[in-house]
Amino acid sequence: MFENVYDSRFLRACLHWFTVHEKLWQMKIPTLRALSPTDGRYSEKVNDLRDIFSEFGLMRFRVMVEVRWLQFLADEPDIEEVGPISSAMKEVLNRIVDDFSLDDAERVKKIEATTNHDVKAVEYFIRERLGGGPETRPLKDFLHFGCTSEDINNLSYALMLRSARSDVLSPQMRALGNKLKAMAREYAELPMLSRTHGQTASPTTLGKELANVAARLERAQEQFAAVKILGKFNGAVGNYNAHVVAYPDTEWQAISQRFIESLGIQSNPYTTQIEPHDWTAEYSHTLLRYNTILIDFARDIWGYISLGYFKQKVAKNEVGSSTMPHKVNPIDFENAEGNLGMANAMLSHFAAKLPISRWQRDLTDSTVQRNFGVATGYVVIAMQSLRKGVEKLQVNREAIHADVSAAWEVLAEAVQTVMRRYGIPEPYEKLKALTRGQAVNKEVLHKFITSLEIPDGEKQRLLDLAPETYTGLAAKQARDI
């Protein structure tokens, strides 16, 4: 029993995970000398991205694509020269992928120092790992069969971005969205003064304002999740030229599509040497729009903290200001806003640059794509800051109530609207003369209401109204989120 467990791929994968992370810890770059804050000051916050977007991660995905293509060819009846392969050799190939380690990555780099070509170095590494057994010769000959480097690279980057979305970003988006929805329901009925153009406006509830953000984020997250991740696997300029010369009667388009889809990616059949990156622009744009909503949220919460609507939980030894001891700064929301801006600047460049290439191929995309992890890192840092900041918020009911209950001028909208219903002439103009630029309190407004020629029941309804009860359907909308 234990021998079978030990031989399982699952256990080997677990052991590999611990080995890789132990090595990553041992080889950690001194953060004080890192050029990028994602590998320096904020390095611990982006650990979930390292095995996805690092040079090691890129090598690992390239190895996976090369090996899976070789295995796929071996299962194709038309390609008799390479398959079928034995179960033992299938296991050898699986181990090359599943057990890829930092030592393996270092070996690839050593080979690259000779080849001066990163993808070819991966091919030669796999050749080495296959060894010299009788079954390996045809396999070595069919490594990288019909491929251009971009066939390997575009699928590797597609796998990277898919993994980042499904394993890191989407869970964090859901967690933040669920927290805001819970807060929206908790504070659904807490009246709060609105501000439009910075001026007092018709009241809302705190829960409804949080529900607005949650709804926007949910829609943006759905759009991000709906972006179809595409890949190509069709040779040097996208026409299967070499494939057809070698095997003219084989259905290469169908084989390519099946292989791409076996990796969980959708096939793009019409490309040049490169997949044109339109989907990458869509991915970047939808993530950018999600981030923009977060920036708007961070700024609003910053403002509400400034108004005293929220207090922040105080950490005993934390310093808010180097000179003003009383301060508890909204640093988490400021940090999030700054890092989201960095992310959006890069995502905007990805979207604008990557779909553009000279003729069938140039290399301007290559260096840009290597920054996917940096942009994603800024998003992750920002989202962690936002969640931390939200958790520290303490609603100051007294301040919120004091603000809204003193703003009797906001009931001018209610009064003039009822006046319209009962045909009183120039209702807007009359309320404008009463309230605009003047101090309005309960007595002033009630005197005006009492003078109106409207049914007694309607008059009493207006007299019973207070700023904190004039919230429309805000509470229901907040509960419904």
Secondary structure, DSSP 8 states (H G I E B T S, - for coil): -HHHHHHSHHHHHHHHHHHHHHHHHHT---GGG-SSTTTTTTGGGGHHHHHHHSHHHHHHHHHHHHHHHHHHHHT-TT-TTT----HHHHHHHHHHHHT--HHHHHHHHHHHHHHS-HHHHHHHHHHHHHTT-TTHHHHHHTTTTT--HHHHHHHHHHHHHHHIIIIIIHHHHHHHHHHHHHHHHHTTT-EEEEEETTEEEEEEEHHHHHHHHHHHHHHHHHHHHH---EE----SSSS-HHHHHH-TTS-HHHHHHHHHHHTT-EE----SSS---HHHHHHHHHHHHHHHHHHHHHHHHHHHHHHTSEEE---TT--S-SS-TT----HHHHHHHHHHHHHHHHHHHHHHHTT--STT--SHHHHHHTTHHHHHHHHHHHHHHHHHHHHHEEE-HHHHHHHHHT-GGGGHHHHHHHHHHTT-SSHHHHHHHHHTTS---HHHHHHHHHT--S-HHHHHHHHH--GGG--TTHHHHHHH-
